[in-house]
Amino acid sequence: MMNPRAFAKIAGIVQTLLGVAGAAAPGALGSMMGAQMGGSGLNILSGALLSYLGFKGNAANQKLGAQSLGVVNLIVGALGAFGLTSIAGIPLNTGAVSVAVNVVIGLWGLAAGFLGKKK
């Protein structure tokens, strides 16, 4: 089981990179991931915030960040799986790869935030 600090570092970097890649290559990568600019922007912001918590935050904030990002990603993945393409005008990532990535990061964040050991 991974601790919240390690999750925040790794998942934050991964989410930021996926957001940047989706924004930089909206054609090939964007269509494979189902990425739209709003979703990519949110991935960049949430990933950067989570990375910051992983490297500079205290244990309580890392735990809260893992739990929060876990819940949000799991919800976004589930909504994308059901075909919802936007919430309040903000486009969601809806491709099969994107849904899978959101669900995996969501479950991983919940496990790290609720079950992981502090280090």
N, CA, C and O atoms as a GROMACS GRO file, in nm:
protein
  476
    1MET      N    1   0.085  -0.118   0.000
    1MET     CA    2   0.000   0.000   0.000
    1MET      C    3   0.090   0.124   0.000
    1MET      O    4   0.193   0.128   0.068
    2MET      N    5   0.050   0.223  -0.074
    2MET     CA    6   0.130   0.344  -0.085
    2MET      C    7   0.081   0.449   0.015
    2MET      O    8  -0.038   0.459   0.042
    3ASN      N    9   0.174   0.524   0.067
    3ASN     CA   10   0.136   0.631   0.160
    3ASN      C   11   0.091   0.756   0.084
    3ASN      O   12   0.121   0.770  -0.034
    4PRO      N   13   0.018   0.845   0.151
    4PRO     CA   14  -0.034   0.964   0.084
    4PRO      C   15   0.073   1.054   0.023
    4PRO      O   16   0.051   1.115  -0.082
    5ARG      N   17   0.188   1.062   0.087
    5ARG     CA   18   0.295   1.147   0.034
    5ARG      C   19   0.345   1.095  -0.100
    5ARG      O   20   0.358   1.172  -0.195
    6ALA      N   21   0.373   0.966  -0.108
    6ALA     CA   22   0.421   0.908  -0.234
    6ALA      C   23   0.314   0.919  -0.342
    6ALA      O   24   0.344   0.950  -0.457
    7PHE      N   25   0.188   0.893  -0.305
    7PHE     CA   26   0.080   0.908  -0.402
    7PHE      C   27   0.075   1.051  -0.455
    7PHE      O   28   0.067   1.072  -0.577
    8ALA      N   29   0.079   1.148  -0.366
    8ALA     CA   30   0.070   1.288  -0.408
    8ALA      C   31   0.183   1.325  -0.504
    8ALA      O   32   0.161   1.395  -0.602
    9LYS      N   33   0.302   1.278  -0.476
    9LYS     CA   34   0.416   1.307  -0.564
    9LYS      C   35   0.396   1.243  -0.701
    9LYS      O   36   0.404   1.310  -0.804
   10ILE      N   37   0.372   1.113  -0.702
   10ILE     CA   38   0.366   1.039  -0.829
   10ILE      C   39   0.241   1.074  -0.909
   10ILE      O   40   0.250   1.108  -1.027
   11ALA      N   41   0.124   1.065  -0.846
   11ALA     CA   42  -0.001   1.091  -0.918
   11ALA      C   43  -0.010   1.236  -0.961
   11ALA      O   44  -0.064   1.266  -1.068
   12GLY      N   45   0.043   1.328  -0.881
   12GLY     CA   46   0.042   1.468  -0.919
   12GLY      C   47   0.122   1.493  -1.045
   12GLY      O   48   0.078   1.564  -1.135
   13ILE      N   49   0.240   1.434  -1.052
   13ILE     CA   50   0.324   1.449  -1.171
   13ILE      C   51   0.256   1.384  -1.292
   13ILE      O   52   0.252   1.443  -1.400
   14VAL      N   53   0.203   1.262  -1.274
   14VAL     CA   54   0.136   1.192  -1.384
   14VAL      C   55   0.017   1.273  -1.435
   14VAL      O   56   0.001   1.290  -1.556
   15GLN      N   57  -0.066   1.322  -1.344
   15GLN     CA   58  -0.184   1.397  -1.385
   15GLN      C   59  -0.145   1.527  -1.456
   15GLN      O   60  -0.208   1.565  -1.554
   16THR      N   61  -0.043   1.594  -1.407
   16THR     CA   62   0.004   1.716  -1.471
   16THR      C   63   0.055   1.687  -1.612
   16THR      O   64   0.022   1.758  -1.707
   17LEU      N   65   0.134   1.582  -1.626
   17LEU     CA   66   0.189   1.546  -1.757
   17LEU      C   67   0.079   1.506  -1.855
   17LEU      O   68   0.085   1.541  -1.973
   18LEU      N   69  -0.022   1.433  -1.807
   18LEU     CA   70  -0.133   1.396  -1.894
   18LEU      C   71  -0.210   1.520  -1.939
   18LEU      O   72  -0.252   1.529  -2.055
   19GLY      N   73  -0.229   1.615  -1.850
   19GLY     CA   74  -0.296   1.740  -1.886
   19GLY      C   75  -0.217   1.820  -1.988
   19GLY      O   76  -0.273   1.872  -2.084
   20VAL      N   77  -0.086   1.830  -1.967
   20VAL     CA   78   0.000   1.904  -2.060
   20VAL      C   79   0.000   1.834  -2.196
   20VAL      O   80  -0.009   1.899  -2.300
   21ALA      N   81   0.012   1.701  -2.196
   21ALA     CA   82   0.014   1.626  -2.322
   21ALA      C   83  -0.118   1.641  -2.396
   21ALA      O   84  -0.119   1.658  -2.518
   22GLY      N   85  -0.229   1.636  -2.324
   22GLY     CA   86  -0.359   1.653  -2.388
   22GLY      C   87  -0.378   1.791  -2.446
   22GLY      O   88  -0.442   1.807  -2.551
   23ALA      N   89  -0.324   1.892  -2.379
   23ALA     CA   90  -0.335   2.030  -2.428
   23ALA      C   91  -0.239   2.055  -2.545
   23ALA      O   92  -0.272   2.128  -2.639
   24ALA      N   93  -0.120   1.995  -2.538
   24ALA     CA   94  -0.018   2.018  -2.640
   24ALA      C   95  -0.047   1.941  -2.769
   24ALA      O   96  -0.013   1.987  -2.878
   25ALA      N   97  -0.108   1.824  -2.757
   25ALA     CA   98  -0.135   1.739  -2.873
   25ALA      C   99  -0.283   1.701  -2.876
   25ALA      O  100  -0.317   1.584  -2.859
   26PRO      N  101  -0.369   1.799  -2.896
   26PRO     CA  102  -0.512   1.769  -2.890
   26PRO      C  103  -0.558   1.674  -3.000
   26PRO      O  104  -0.665   1.614  -2.989
   27GLY      N  105  -0.480   1.660  -3.105
   27GLY     CA  106  -0.518   1.571  -3.215
   27GLY      C  107  -0.509   1.425  -3.176
   27GLY      O  108  -0.608   1.366  -3.133
   28ALA      N  109  -0.391   1.367  -3.191
   28ALA     CA  110  -0.374   1.223  -3.170
   28ALA      C  111  -0.395   1.183  -3.024
   28ALA      O  112  -0.480   1.100  -2.994
   29LEU      N  113  -0.318   1.241  -2.936
   29LEU     CA  114  -0.328   1.206  -2.794
   29LEU      C  115  -0.461   1.251  -2.736
   29LEU      O  116  -0.524   1.178  -2.659
   30GLY      N  117  -0.503   1.369  -2.772
   30GLY     CA  118  -0.628   1.421  -2.720
   30GLY      C  119  -0.747   1.335  -2.759
   30GLY      O  120  -0.834   1.310  -2.676
   31SER      N  121  -0.751   1.288  -2.883
   31SER     CA  122  -0.864   1.204  -2.924
   31SER      C  123  -0.857   1.067  -2.859
   31SER      O  124  -0.961   1.011  -2.823
   32MET      N  125  -0.738   1.011  -2.842
   32MET     CA  126  -0.724   0.882  -2.775
   32MET      C  127  -0.768   0.892  -2.629
   32MET      O  128  -0.832   0.801  -2.577
   33MET      N  129  -0.733   1.002  -2.564
   33MET     CA  130  -0.765   1.020  -2.423
   33MET      C  131  -0.904   1.081  -2.403
   33MET      O  132  -0.954   1.085  -2.290
   34GLY      N  133  -0.968   1.128  -2.510
   34GLY     CA  134  -1.096   1.195  -2.495
   34GLY      C  135  -1.077   1.330  -2.428
   34GLY      O  136  -1.170   1.381  -2.365
   35ALA      N  137  -0.959   1.388  -2.442
   35ALA     CA  138  -0.927   1.513  -2.372
   35ALA      C  139  -0.979   1.634  -2.448
   35ALA      O  140  -0.973   1.640  -2.571
   36GLN      N  141  -1.029   1.728  -2.373
   36GLN     CA  142  -1.067   1.857  -2.426
   36GLN      C  143  -0.992   1.960  -2.343
   36GLN      O  144  -0.945   1.929  -2.234
   37MET      N  145  -0.981   2.081  -2.393
   37MET     CA  146  -0.896   2.181  -2.326
   37MET      C  147  -0.938   2.205  -2.181
   37MET      O  148  -0.852   2.219  -2.094
   38GLY      N  149  -1.068   2.210  -2.153
   38GLY     CA  150  -1.110   2.233  -2.015
   38GLY      C  151  -1.065   2.120  -1.924
   38GLY      O  152  -1.017   2.144  -1.813
   39GLY      N  153  -1.080   1.996  -1.970
   39GLY     CA  154  -1.038   1.881  -1.891
   39GLY      C  155  -0.887   1.877  -1.874
   39GLY      O  156  -0.837   1.843  -1.767
   40SER      N  157  -0.814   1.911  -1.980
   40SER     CA  158  -0.668   1.914  -1.971
   40SER      C  159  -0.623   2.021  -1.872
   40SER      O  160  -0.531   1.999  -1.793
   41GLY      N  161  -0.689   2.136  -1.876
   41GLY     CA  162  -0.654   2.243  -1.783
   41GLY      C  163  -0.677   2.203  -1.639
   41GLY      O  164  -0.596   2.234  -1.552
   42LEU      N  165  -0.788   2.135  -1.614
   42LEU     CA  166  -0.815   2.088  -1.478
   42LEU      C  167  -0.714   1.983  -1.435
   42LEU      O  168  -0.674   1.980  -1.318
   43ASN      N  169  -0.673   1.896  -1.528
   43ASN     CA  170  -0.570   1.797  -1.495
   43ASN      C  171  -0.439   1.865  -1.459
   43ASN      O  172  -0.370   1.824  -1.366
   44ILE      N  173  -0.405   1.969  -1.533
   44ILE     CA  174  -0.281   2.042  -1.504
   44ILE      C  175  -0.288   2.107  -1.366
   44ILE      O  176  -0.194   2.095  -1.287
   45LEU      N  177  -0.398   2.176  -1.339
   45LEU     CA  178  -0.411   2.245  -1.210
   45LEU      C  179  -0.415   2.148  -1.092
   45LEU      O  180  -0.344   2.166  -0.993
   46SER      N  181  -0.498   2.045  -1.102
   46SER     CA  182  -0.509   1.951  -0.990
   46SER      C  183  -0.381   1.871  -0.973
   46SER      O  184  -0.341   1.841  -0.860
   47GLY      N  185  -0.317   1.836  -1.083
   47GLY     CA  186  -0.190   1.763  -1.074
   47GLY      C  187  -0.080   1.847  -1.012
   47GLY      O  188  -0.002   1.798  -0.930
   48ALA      N  189  -0.074   1.974  -1.051
   48ALA     CA  190   0.028   2.063  -0.995
   48ALA      C  191   0.006   2.085  -0.846
   48ALA      O  192   0.100   2.085  -0.768
   49LEU      N  193  -0.121   2.103  -0.807
   49LEU     CA  194  -0.152   2.120  -0.665
   49LEU      C  195  -0.116   1.994  -0.585
   49LEU      O  196  -0.058   2.003  -0.477
   50LEU      N  197  -0.151   1.880  -0.639
   50LEU     CA  198  -0.119   1.756  -0.569
   50LEU      C  199   0.032   1.735  -0.560
   50LEU      O  200   0.082   1.691  -0.457
   51SER      N  201   0.104   1.765  -0.667
   51SER     CA  202   0.251   1.755  -0.664
   51SER      C  203   0.310   1.846  -0.557
   51SER      O  204   0.399   1.806  -0.482
   52TYR      N  205   0.259   1.968  -0.550
   52TYR     CA  206   0.306   2.061  -0.448
   52TYR      C  207   0.285   2.001  -0.309
   52TYR      O  208   0.374   2.005  -0.225
   53LEU      N  209   0.164   1.946  -0.285
   53LEU     CA  210   0.138   1.885  -0.154
   53LEU      C  211   0.234   1.769  -0.128
   53LEU      O  212   0.282   1.752  -0.016
   54GLY      N  213   0.262   1.691  -0.230
   54GLY     CA  214   0.351   1.576  -0.213
   54GLY      C  215   0.493   1.616  -0.175
   54GLY      O  216   0.558   1.548  -0.095
   55PHE      N  217   0.540   1.725  -0.232
   55PHE     CA  218   0.678   1.766  -0.207
   55PHE      C  219   0.692   1.866  -0.092
   55PHE      O  220   0.794   1.866  -0.023
   56LYS      N  221   0.591   1.950  -0.069
   56LYS     CA  222   0.604   2.056   0.030
   56LYS      C  223   0.500   2.051   0.142
   56LYS      O  224   0.518   2.117   0.245
   57GLY      N  225   0.393   1.975   0.124
   57GLY     CA  226   0.285   1.975   0.222
   57GLY      C  227   0.314   1.890   0.344
   57GLY      O  228   0.406   1.807   0.344
   58ASN      N  229   0.235   1.911   0.449
   58ASN     CA  230   0.250   1.828   0.568
   58ASN      C  231   0.166   1.700   0.552
   58ASN      O  232   0.089   1.688   0.456
   59ALA      N  233   0.180   1.607   0.643
   59ALA     CA  234   0.114   1.477   0.632
   59ALA      C  235  -0.038   1.488   0.625
   59ALA      O  236  -0.102   1.415   0.549
   60ALA      N  237  -0.096   1.577   0.702
   60ALA     CA  238  -0.242   1.593   0.702
   60ALA      C  239  -0.292   1.644   0.567
   60ALA      O  240  -0.393   1.597   0.516
   61ASN      N  241  -0.220   1.740   0.509
   61ASN     CA  242  -0.259   1.792   0.378
   61ASN      C  243  -0.238   1.691   0.266
   61ASN      O  244  -0.315   1.686   0.171
   62GLN      N  245  -0.132   1.611   0.278
   62GLN     CA  246  -0.109   1.507   0.178
   62GLN      C  247  -0.220   1.403   0.182
   62GLN      O  248  -0.267   1.356   0.078
   63LYS      N  249  -0.262   1.367   0.303
   63LYS     CA  250  -0.371   1.271   0.318
   63LYS      C  251  -0.500   1.328   0.260
   63LYS      O  252  -0.570   1.259   0.186
   64LEU      N  253  -0.533   1.453   0.294
   64LEU     CA  254  -0.653   1.516   0.242
   64LEU      C  255  -0.647   1.530   0.090
   64LEU      O  256  -0.747   1.511   0.022
   65GLY      N  257  -0.530   1.564   0.038
   65GLY     CA  258  -0.514   1.576  -0.107
   65GLY      C  259  -0.535   1.443  -0.178
   65GLY      O  260  -0.600   1.438  -0.282
   66ALA      N  261  -0.481   1.335  -0.122
   66ALA     CA  262  -0.500   1.203  -0.181
   66ALA      C  263  -0.647   1.164  -0.178
   66ALA      O  264  -0.700   1.112  -0.277
   67GLN      N  265  -0.712   1.188  -0.067
   67GLN     CA  266  -0.854   1.154  -0.056
   67GLN      C  267  -0.938   1.238  -0.151
   67GLN      O  268  -1.026   1.185  -0.219
   68SER      N  269  -0.912   1.368  -0.156
   68SER     CA  270  -0.990   1.458  -0.241
   68SER      C  271  -0.972   1.426  -0.389
   68SER      O  272  -1.070   1.413  -0.463
   69LEU      N  273  -0.847   1.412  -0.431
   69LEU     CA  274  -0.823   1.381  -0.572
   69LEU      C  275  -0.876   1.242  -0.605
   69LEU      O  276  -0.924   1.219  -0.716
   70GLY      N  277  -0.869   1.151  -0.509
   70GLY     CA  278  -0.925   1.018  -0.532
   70GLY      C  279  -1.075   1.024  -0.558
   70GLY      O  280  -1.124   0.962  -0.652
   71VAL      N  281  -1.146   1.098  -0.476
   71VAL     CA  282  -1.292   1.111  -0.493
   71VAL      C  283  -1.324   1.179  -0.627
   71VAL      O  284  -1.408   1.131  -0.702
   72VAL      N  285  -1.257   1.290  -0.655
   72VAL     CA  286  -1.285   1.365  -0.777
   72VAL      C  287  -1.256   1.280  -0.901
   72VAL      O  288  -1.338   1.275  -0.992
   73ASN      N  289  -1.141   1.214  -0.904
   73ASN     CA  290  -1.108   1.133  -1.021
   73ASN      C  291  -1.203   1.016  -1.038
   73ASN      O  292  -1.240   0.982  -1.150
   74LEU      N  293  -1.243   0.954  -0.928
   74LEU     CA  294  -1.337   0.843  -0.938
   74LEU      C  295  -1.472   0.892  -0.992
   74LEU      O  296  -1.532   0.824  -1.075
   75ILE      N  297  -1.518   1.006  -0.946
   75ILE     CA  298  -1.644   1.062  -0.996
   75ILE      C  299  -1.632   1.098  -1.145
   75ILE      O  300  -1.720   1.065  -1.224
   76VAL      N  301  -1.523   1.164  -1.182
   76VAL     CA  302  -1.504   1.202  -1.322
   76VAL      C  303  -1.496   1.078  -1.411
   76VAL      O  304  -1.554   1.075  -1.519
   77GLY      N  305  -1.425   0.976  -1.364
   77GLY     CA  306  -1.417   0.850  -1.441
   77GLY      C  307  -1.553   0.785  -1.457
   77GLY      O  308  -1.587   0.738  -1.565
   78ALA      N  309  -1.631   0.781  -1.350
   78ALA     CA  310  -1.764   0.720  -1.356
   78ALA      C  311  -1.856   0.800  -1.448
   78ALA      O  312  -1.929   0.741  -1.527
   79LEU      N  313  -1.853   0.932  -1.437
   79LEU     CA  314  -1.938   1.014  -1.524
   79LEU      C  315  -1.899   0.997  -1.671
   79LEU      O  316  -1.985   0.989  -1.758
   80GLY      N  317  -1.768   0.992  -1.697
   80GLY     CA  318  -1.722   0.969  -1.834
   80GLY      C  319  -1.764   0.832  -1.886
   80GLY      O  320  -1.799   0.818  -2.003
   81ALA      N  321  -1.761   0.732  -1.800
   81ALA     CA  322  -1.804   0.597  -1.840
   81ALA      C  323  -1.951   0.594  -1.875
   81ALA      O  324  -1.993   0.516  -1.960
   82PHE      N  325  -2.031   0.680  -1.811
   82PHE     CA  326  -2.175   0.687  -1.840
   82PHE      C  327  -2.206   0.784  -1.954
   82PHE      O  328  -2.323   0.806  -1.987
   83GLY      N  329  -2.103   0.842  -2.014
   83GLY     CA  330  -2.122   0.926  -2.132
   83GLY      C  331  -2.147   1.073  -2.106
   83GLY      O  332  -2.176   1.147  -2.199
   84LEU      N  333  -2.135   1.117  -1.982
   84LEU     CA  334  -2.152   1.259  -1.953
   84LEU      C  335  -2.028   1.333  -2.004
   84LEU      O  336  -1.916   1.296  -1.971
   85THR      N  337  -2.048   1.437  -2.084
   85THR     CA  338  -1.935   1.504  -2.148
   85THR      C  339  -1.896   1.637  -2.085
   85THR      O  340  -1.789   1.690  -2.115
   86SER      N  341  -1.982   1.692  -1.997
   86SER     CA  342  -1.945   1.817  -1.930
   86SER      C  343  -2.026   1.836  -1.804
   86SER      O  344  -2.135   1.781  -1.788
   87ILE      N  345  -1.971   1.916  -1.714
   87ILE     CA  346  -2.039   1.956  -1.592
   87ILE      C  347  -2.027   2.108  -1.583
   87ILE      O  348  -1.916   2.162  -1.583
   88ALA      N  349  -2.141   2.175  -1.576
   88ALA     CA  350  -2.144   2.322  -1.566
   88ALA      C  351  -2.060   2.388  -1.674
   88ALA      O  352  -1.994   2.489  -1.649
   89GLY      N  353  -2.062   2.330  -1.794
   89GLY     CA  354  -1.988   2.387  -1.906
   89GLY      C  355  -1.842   2.348  -1.912
   89GLY      O  356  -1.773   2.384  -2.007
   90ILE      N  357  -1.793   2.276  -1.812
   90ILE     CA  358  -1.654   2.232  -1.811
   90ILE      C  359  -1.649   2.094  -1.875
   90ILE      O  360  -1.711   2.000  -1.824
   91PRO      N  361  -1.576   2.080  -1.987
   91PRO     CA  362  -1.573   1.950  -2.055
   91PRO      C  363  -1.497   1.846  -1.973
   91PRO      O  364  -1.396   1.875  -1.910
   92LEU      N  365  -1.549   1.724  -1.976
   92LEU     CA  366  -1.484   1.612  -1.909
   92LEU      C  367  -1.406   1.530  -2.011
   92LEU      O  368  -1.439   1.530  -2.130
   93ASN      N  369  -1.303   1.461  -1.966
   93ASN     CA  370  -1.232   1.366  -2.050
   93ASN      C  371  -1.318   1.241  -2.058
   93ASN      O  372  -1.349   1.181  -1.956
   94THR      N  373  -1.356   1.200  -2.180
   94THR     CA  374  -1.452   1.092  -2.193
   94THR      C  375  -1.402   0.970  -2.269
   94THR      O  376  -1.476   0.872  -2.281
   95GLY      N  377  -1.281   0.971  -2.320
   95GLY     CA  378  -1.230   0.854  -2.392
   95GLY      C  379  -1.209   0.737  -2.298
   95GLY      O  380  -1.196   0.755  -2.177
   96ALA      N  381  -1.206   0.617  -2.354
   96ALA     CA  382  -1.190   0.496  -2.273
   96ALA      C  383  -1.060   0.498  -2.192
   96ALA      O  384  -1.059   0.457  -2.076
   97VAL      N  385  -0.953   0.546  -2.252
   97VAL     CA  386  -0.826   0.553  -2.180
   97VAL      C  387  -0.836   0.652  -2.065
   97VAL      O  388  -0.790   0.625  -1.955
   98SER      N  389  -0.896   0.766  -2.092
   98SER     CA  390  -0.912   0.869  -1.990
   98SER      C  391  -0.998   0.820  -1.874
   98SER      O  392  -0.966   0.844  -1.758
   99VAL      N  393  -1.108   0.753  -1.906
   99VAL     CA  394  -1.194   0.698  -1.802
   99VAL      C  395  -1.115   0.600  -1.715
   99VAL      O  396  -1.123   0.604  -1.592
  100ALA      N  397  -1.039   0.513  -1.779
  100ALA     CA  398  -0.960   0.414  -1.705
  100ALA      C  399  -0.855   0.483  -1.617
  100ALA      O  400  -0.837   0.444  -1.501
  101VAL      N  401  -0.787   0.584  -1.670
  101VAL     CA  402  -0.686   0.656  -1.592
  101VAL      C  403  -0.750   0.725  -1.472
  101VAL      O  404  -0.697   0.720  -1.362
  102ASN      N  405  -0.865   0.790  -1.494
  102ASN     CA  406  -0.933   0.857  -1.383
  102ASN      C  407  -0.976   0.758  -1.275
  102ASN      O  408  -0.961   0.786  -1.156
  103VAL      N  409  -1.029   0.644  -1.315
  103VAL     CA  410  -1.073   0.545  -1.217
  103VAL      C  411  -0.953   0.488  -1.141
  103VAL      O  412  -0.959   0.473  -1.019
  104VAL      N  413  -0.845   0.456  -1.211
  104VAL     CA  414  -0.726   0.400  -1.144
  104VAL      C  415  -0.667   0.502  -1.046
  104VAL      O  416  -0.638   0.467  -0.931
  105ILE      N  417  -0.650   0.626  -1.090
  105ILE     CA  418  -0.596   0.729  -1.000
  105ILE      C  419  -0.692   0.753  -0.884
  105ILE      O  420  -0.649   0.774  -0.770
  106GLY      N  421  -0.822   0.751  -0.912
  106GLY     CA  422  -0.920   0.769  -0.806
  106GLY      C  423  -0.913   0.662  -0.699
  106GLY      O  424  -0.909   0.692  -0.580
  107LEU      N  425  -0.911   0.536  -0.742
  107LEU     CA  426  -0.902   0.426  -0.646
  107LEU      C  427  -0.769   0.427  -0.570
  107LEU      O  428  -0.764   0.401  -0.450
  108TRP      N  429  -0.662   0.458  -0.642
  108TRP     CA  430  -0.530   0.466  -0.582
  108TRP      C  431  -0.526   0.578  -0.476
  108TRP      O  432  -0.472   0.558  -0.368
  109GLY      N  433  -0.584   0.693  -0.509
  109GLY     CA  434  -0.587   0.804  -0.413
  109GLY      C  435  -0.668   0.771  -0.289
  109GLY      O  436  -0.627   0.803  -0.178
  110LEU      N  437  -0.784   0.707  -0.309
  110LEU     CA  438  -0.865   0.667  -0.193
  110LEU      C  439  -0.791   0.567  -0.106
  110LEU      O  440  -0.793   0.578   0.017
  111ALA      N  441  -0.725   0.471  -0.169
  111ALA     CA  442  -0.650   0.371  -0.092
  111ALA      C  443  -0.534   0.438  -0.016
  111ALA      O  444  -0.513   0.410   0.102
  112ALA      N  445  -0.461   0.524  -0.083
  112ALA     CA  446  -0.348   0.592  -0.017
  112ALA      C  447  -0.397   0.686   0.092
  112ALA      O  448  -0.336   0.693   0.199
  113GLY      N  449  -0.505   0.757   0.068
  113GLY     CA  450  -0.556   0.854   0.165
  113GLY      C  451  -0.622   0.792   0.286
  113GLY      O  452  -0.608   0.843   0.397
  114PHE      N  453  -0.693   0.682   0.265
  114PHE     CA  454  -0.767   0.622   0.377
  114PHE      C  455  -0.694   0.503   0.440
  114PHE      O  456  -0.711   0.476   0.559
  115LEU      N  457  -0.615   0.430   0.362
  115LEU     CA  458  -0.552   0.309   0.413
  115LEU      C  459  -0.400   0.320   0.426
  115LEU      O  460  -0.338   0.240   0.497
  116GLY      N  461  -0.340   0.419   0.357
  116GLY     CA  462  -0.194   0.431   0.356
  116GLY      C  463  -0.138   0.474   0.489
  116GLY      O  464  -0.205   0.538   0.570
  117LYS      N  465  -0.014   0.437   0.510
  117LYS     CA  466   0.058   0.475   0.632
  117LYS      C  467   0.130   0.608   0.611
  117LYS      O  468   0.181   0.635   0.503
  118LYS      N  469   0.133   0.689   0.714
  118LYS     CA  470   0.206   0.815   0.709
  118LYS      C  471   0.356   0.786   0.716
  118LYS      O  472   0.400   0.695   0.786
  119LYS      N  473   0.433   0.866   0.643
  119LYS     CA  474   0.580   0.854   0.649
  119LYS      C  475   0.640   0.990   0.662
  119LYS      O  476   0.763   1.002   0.669
   0.00000   0.00000   0.00000
